[in-house]
Structure formats: C-alpha cells, structure tokens
Amino acid sequence: MTLIRLDWLPTFEIGVEAIDDAHRQLFAMANGIRAAIAKQDRNSACTSVDAFIVAAERHFATEEKFLADIHYADTEAHKGYHKLLLDKAKRLKRVCDEAMDEGDAEGCYNEVIAFLIDDIVRGDKQFKSYLDQLGLTRVDSSS
C-alpha cells in the first residue's frame, strides 16, 4: 500500500482566508502523519494524529459556526460530514495507540486523507457558491 501525499492546490481554496488557512494547516499536518508512518515512528505518528484531531475539531467548530452565522441551509449536514472525518481520524488514533500495524496505519491514514480531500473538494465547495453570492469570498486577482 502506498501512503497518499497531499499537495495543496489553488482549486481547493474556498476564498475565505481563515478557512483556507486551516485547510492548508490540516494538509501540512496530514503530511507529517504520513512521514511518521512511513518511518514507522509510532510516537511521532501518535503525537501527530493527536495534533491533527485537535486542529480538525477546532477548524470544524469554527467553520460550522461561520456557516450557521451566515444561515447556510445545509449546516447540519456539513456538521455530520465533519463528524465522519473525525471518526476516521480517531480510528487512526486507536490503531496508532495499539500496535501500529503498518498495513492498518496506512489504510486508516489513506481513509483520513481521502475524506479530508473529499470534505474540502466536495463538501466545502458546496457552500462556496453561497459564500460567493453573499460576497464573502475574496476575488482572485489573477483571474
């Protein structure tokens, strides 16, 4: 199994600086988890997963409050989506805390990464047009 590497792409941007910055941070943290798993450094992997979960919980709470404050109709569904990602991250944490079997750790990591990308690309892009309509996104000067 190959560990998925995350590279931030401009197309992932929502256009709200705080959200985009948090997403970039989560990508960087995920790559730190990837590096620790690849080195089979259990302590570093577990510490990195813990930090990722804390950062993700903080980001999700901020994003969900933002969506509620702007009366986004699908805020509750988006919260459910975030819960699924956190559940997957916590599963990776359990694998890490146990024996950190390489195959299990890689599989869990890849699930977390696939879900993180899906959250940003599919989940968050769903509310981007709503943000655009409200004039809450920055305009890309290179367009």
Helices and strands as residue ranges (DSSP letters): G 10-12, H 17-38, H 42-69, H 75-97, H 102-118, I 119-124, H 125-134
